[in-house]
Amino acid sequence: MPNPLAFLLTLALVPLDQTFAATTTTQHSPTVEKHSTPTTPTHDKTTKIDTQQPHHTNETHWEYSGLGGPHTWGELKDEFKTCKTGAYQSPVDISSVTIGPMPNIRLKYKSSTLRVINNGHTIKIEYDAGSFIEVAGKTYQLLQFHFHSPSEHTIGGKTYPMVAHLVHQASDGQLGVLGVLFIEGRENAFLNQFWEKLPLNSGDKLVDRKSKLNMKNLLPRKLQYFNYIGSLTTPPCSEGVNWMVLSHPVEVSRKQTDTFLALFPESVRPVKPLNGRVVILKN
């Protein structure tokens, strides 16, 4: 899979004739409690928690296939109806873009305690308060990041082996999500800090207060990005999300991708139509 930017430059680019209206490893044992015996006990057992969305409940059970698959999400619960009726949904295929001036992404990330959750749909890492990005004068606080394999957004119809979604929120409630695409290559050193500690069972959480992560160590050097307004890619599929999909991927090994897929063989919502939206590539 080529660099997404290089790949798109082989395609026809849309002229800049529209305005984009958008607001805009330490060798030690983690401190954990035991809750159940993992199916494959390759690392310390973890503690059961009340996971945040996305999650399973007795009332609603959404999945990535079958009766609870993406085609039914909007009918499972009234709060999920935007998954069916929303006109500006995500993910999308990024095939034609408008090249134009866009604000830089200013990173203000601090280190965070390692808190890894298996929520039944993906691996989610909760991040300590106080880290944020600034885009066009607007501040988005980093809440958490999680993974999908393969990537949910596609570039020219092509997927990437994995993607990380860095979920931020502004003071007005708007979400800003950075998408970090992975290309197969060398082992990713950032992932290596916790990839062998992933909780194996849904609802399990690992907290290692001796391990610290800094989100900036995952990101590519160049923060050029594709920008559009879309939605969450999981129920309730809320719209108004400021998507910033980085155009330069980072490397991940096949083994690392396979580790994630062993836990979550399915974690991807199909792409949705743009419905007139314009994807802008920062020049």
Order of alpha helices (4+ residues) and beta strands (2+ residues): alpha-beta-alpha-alpha-beta-beta-beta-beta-beta-beta-beta-beta-beta-beta-alpha-beta-beta-beta-beta-alpha-beta
